Amino acid sequence: MALPFTVEQFLDVFVRMNRAIWPAQLGAYALGLAVVALALRGGPGAARGVPALLAGAWAFMGVVYHLVFFAPINPAAWLFGAAFLVEALLLAEAAARRRLAFGGAPAGRAILGVAIVAYAAIVYPLLGIAWGHAWPRSPMFGVAPCPTTIFTFGILLLARGAVPARLLVIPFLWALLGASAALNLGAREDLGLLLAGVLTTAIL
């Protein structure tokens, strides 16, 4: 299926957004570290704090990335933005009602979760640089959809016990779209998004 934009137009979205919101990317990494620390430590604070911080990231991406920067080149971004805002609301509801528990996740699940988080925050941008998506043409962790969705999968794997299935639907659908981006836009690092989505959804 033909895309309504070129690869250059797609990458220019990240150029414009990264320059416009700088240094929010540094704040996103700081908040990401806080999420990981809370998820690994566990306790009542994590039950509220982890999904609440994730909700903030998904709301930011829904409004700023999709509606402000992506919509001018892709009309479907309005639908994507709405979906991301729905995910933000679901995560906020999970925070308010403490539907997720952290600390003491099964060892295998926790190891995979940490590995996926590391891929999102460290390996993903390094692969982007290697494949020609260096700053400011790169999707940045915490503010761009694909690496942040990968991060979300990793954090959900760190949850102890059941994870509500509704929290996985939109991230999984976005992971499927990520495979399309990897094929059509040369974003090969997004193959990791598809793998993380399939593994996390199957496990949880």
Secondary structure, 3 states (H helix, E strand, C coil): CCCCCCHHHHHHHHHHHHHHHCCHHHHHHHHHHHHHHHHHHCCHHHHHHHHHHHHHHHHHHHHHHHHHHHCCCCCCHHHHHHHHHHHHHHHHHHHHCCCCEECCCCHHHHHHHHHHHHHHHHHHHHHHHHCCCCCCCCCCCCCCHHHHHHHHHHHHHCEECCCCCHHHHHHHHHHHHHHHHHHHCCCHHHHHHHHHHHHHHHHC
